[in-house]
Amino acid sequence: MVITRLRKLFTIVGLFATLSLSSCGYNSMVELDEQVKAQWGQVENVYQRRADLIPNLVASVKGAAKFEQETLTRVIEARAKATSIQVDPDKLTPENVQKVQQAQGELSSALSRLLVVAEKYPELKANQNFLELQAEIAGSENRISVERRKFNEVTQQYNSKIRSFPNNLTAGMFGFEKKGYFQAEAGSEKAPKVEF
């Protein structure tokens, strides 16, 4: 009889624990965490698209702009650095996101310099392959901007969920940690100066 009562008690406690976990937001935190990881994957996808276009762009410019080796070298080095930084989606801390953003920012800056330098070469500006690559790079930059915005949106939803009460209690118990955002680079509020 005591064993039967203990079984009933354990069953009730187990049922209560299961119901309280389902209503404490754990499942929605897992869902949001997965959305952040999936969106991070999409950000990496568009970065890879841009990185894949760069060798073709460099080859096109190299043929026409023989004297711009320093600029080409900067682009190649920035691409290598940007593609070497990998962040585990489970470790999207603000610091790790900042490292990726910094490397990608250096690549964007090097690409901008390359495109400005390329404007000095009339034969290059008239080359259809170069024009198509230039359009693809611009399209990639737009895609990157869109995917970063989406990443920040799902990260904001996730961070809000794990920081609000009573979800913060569950988040603390199960190790859900705040994710990092993409942020504007220092000085980006000023319009860039383009000179030919």
C-alpha positions in Angstrom: 0.0 0.0 0.0 2.8 2.4 0.8 4.5 1.5 -2.5 1.3 2.2 -4.4 1.0 5.6 -2.7 4.7 6.3 -3.5 4.1 5.4 -7.2 1.1 7.7 -7.3 3.1 10.4 -5.7 6.0 10.0 -8.2 3.6 9.8 -11.1 1.9 13.1 -10.0 5.3 14.8 -9.4 6.6 13.5 -12.8 3.4 14.8 -14.5 3.7 18.1 -12.7 7.3 18.4 -13.7 6.6 17.6 -17.3 3.7 20.1 -17.5 5.7 22.8 -15.8 8.7 22.3 -18.2 6.4 22.6 -21.2 4.9 25.8 -19.9 8.2 27.3 -18.7 9.2 28.2 -22.2 11.9 25.6 -22.7 10.6 24.3 -26.0 10.2 27.8 -27.4 13.8 28.6 -26.3 15.0 25.6 -28.2 13.0 26.6 -31.2 14.4 30.1 -31.1 18.0 28.9 -30.5 17.6 26.7 -33.7 16.3 29.7 -35.6 19.4 31.7 -34.6 21.7 28.8 -35.7 19.9 28.4 -39.0 20.1 32.1 -39.7 23.8 32.1 -38.8 24.2 29.4 -41.4 22.5 31.6 -44.0 24.8 34.5 -43.1 27.8 32.2 -43.6 26.3 31.0 -46.9 26.2 34.6 -48.4 29.7 35.2 -47.1 30.8 32.1 -48.9 29.1 33.2 -52.1 31.0 36.5 -52.0 34.3 34.6 -51.2 33.7 32.3 -54.2 33.3 35.3 -56.5 36.5 37.1 -55.4 39.0 34.9 -57.3 37.2 35.5 -60.5 37.1 39.3 -59.8 40.8 39.3 -58.9 41.7 37.4 -62.1 39.7 39.9 -64.2 41.3 42.9 -62.6 44.8 41.3 -62.6 44.8 41.1 -66.4 44.0 44.8 -67.0 45.5 46.4 -63.9 49.0 45.0 -63.8 50.3 47.8 -61.6 47.8 47.4 -58.8 49.5 44.4 -57.1 49.2 45.8 -53.6 45.4 46.2 -53.8 45.0 42.7 -55.3 47.2 41.3 -52.5 45.1 43.0 -49.8 41.9 41.5 -51.3 43.4 38.0 -51.5 44.7 38.3 -47.9 41.4 39.7 -46.6 39.5 36.9 -48.3 41.8 34.3 -46.7 41.4 35.8 -43.3 37.6 36.1 -43.6 37.2 32.5 -44.8 39.5 31.1 -42.0 37.4 32.4 -39.1 34.7 29.9 -38.3 32.3 30.3 -35.4 30.4 27.3 -34.0 26.7 28.1 -34.0 26.5 27.0 -30.4 29.1 29.7 -29.5 27.6 32.9 -31.0 28.9 35.1 -28.3 29.1 38.8 -28.9 32.9 38.5 -29.1 32.8 35.7 -31.7 30.3 37.5 -33.9 32.5 40.6 -33.6 35.5 38.6 -34.8 33.6 37.4 -37.9 32.2 40.9 -38.5 35.7 42.5 -38.3 37.2 40.0 -40.8 34.3 40.4 -43.2 34.6 44.2 -42.8 38.2 44.1 -43.8 37.2 42.1 -46.9 34.5 44.6 -47.8 37.0 47.4 -47.4 39.6 45.7 -49.6 36.9 44.9 -52.3 35.8 48.6 -52.2 39.4 49.7 -52.9 39.7 47.2 -55.7 36.6 48.4 -57.4 37.7 52.0 -57.1 41.1 51.1 -58.5 39.5 49.2 -61.3 37.6 52.3 -62.4 41.0 53.8 -63.6 41.3 51.2 -66.3 39.0 51.9 -69.3 39.6 48.5 -70.9 38.5 46.8 -67.6 35.4 48.9 -67.2 34.3 47.9 -70.7 35.0 44.1 -70.1 31.7 42.3 -69.8 33.0 39.7 -67.4 34.2 42.4 -65.0 30.9 44.2 -65.2 29.0 41.0 -64.4 31.4 40.2 -61.5 31.0 43.7 -60.2 27.2 43.3 -60.3 27.5 39.9 -58.5 29.7 41.4 -55.8 27.1 44.2 -55.3 24.3 41.7 -55.2 26.3 39.7 -52.6 26.8 42.8 -50.4 23.0 43.3 -50.5 22.3 39.7 -49.6 24.8 39.9 -46.7 23.0 43.0 -45.4 19.6 41.3 -45.6 20.8 38.1 -43.9 22.6 40.0 -41.2 19.4 41.9 -40.5 17.4 38.7 -40.3 20.1 37.2 -38.0 19.8 40.2 -35.7 16.0 39.9 -35.7 15.9 36.2 -34.6 18.8 36.8 -32.2 16.7 39.6 -30.6 13.7 37.3 -30.3 15.9 34.6 -28.7 17.7 37.0 -26.3 14.4 38.6 -25.2 12.9 35.2 -24.5 15.8 34.0 -22.4 16.0 37.2 -20.4 12.3 37.7 -19.6 10.8 36.3 -16.4 10.1 33.4 -15.7 12.0 32.2 -18.8 15.3 33.5 -17.4 15.0 30.9 -14.7 14.6 28.1 -17.2 17.3 29.5 -19.4 19.7 29.6 -16.5 18.9 26.0 -15.5 19.4 24.7 -19.0 22.4 26.8 -20.1 20.7 29.1 -22.7 23.1 32.0 -23.1 22.8 35.4 -24.8 23.8 35.5 -28.5 25.8 38.3 -30.2 24.5 40.7 -32.7 26.0 42.2 -35.9 26.7 45.9 -35.2 27.6 48.8 -37.4 31.4 49.3 -37.8 32.9 52.3 -36.1 32.7 55.3 -38.4 30.1 53.8 -40.7 27.7 56.6 -39.9 29.9 58.8 -42.2 29.4 58.6 -45.9 32.5 57.1 -47.6 34.6 59.4 -49.8 35.1 58.0 -53.3 37.9 59.5 -55.4 38.9 58.5 -59.0 
